[in-house]
Amino acid sequence: MAEQFSHTPRKNRCPAAIRLAWRDHFSDDELDRAYAQVAKETWRVRHCFNVPVQFTLIDWLDLRVRAHHCCEYCGSGEWELVIDHYIPLIKGGAHTKENIRVSCARASAVRVVSASNWQRGDHTRTHSNISKAIDRARKAERESGA
Ligand SMILES: [Zn+2]
């Protein structure tokens, strides 16, 4: 697998064998995007964190199929799905299939907002927590804009 994630400057294309194996679940475009996502995240984990890379494109595709192509935090399928570390890397989380959740871009962004929840020891990422975090963020935005 390792050679598939070499840092080639060429356009990120999902390998043909993987396209063939996963064509029942993903379109070619989706596979190319997933490939690019994993390659980018692998680069980020290697260069920005001192964490071993134990997460492959196959793992990511498998997680997404198991999550029924929806966000594991809010259940939405209308946003782009991104790689999300349940325990953040900066808090000692691992870059492994077990610590990675399929998250929509929105829920992943909200986690930044709900970092205070994390510090208070609330590790759940429930729909209501996310809704509350969005409300708080909107309120803060209104207040700072006023
Ligand atoms: Zn979501």
Boltz pocket constraint, residues with backbone or C-beta under 6 A from the ligand:
constraints:
  - pocket:
      binder: B
      contacts: [[A, 71], [A, 72], [A, 73], [A, 74], [A, 75], [A, 76], [A, 103], [A, 104], [A, 105], [A, 106], [A, 107], [A, 108]]
      max_distance: 6.0
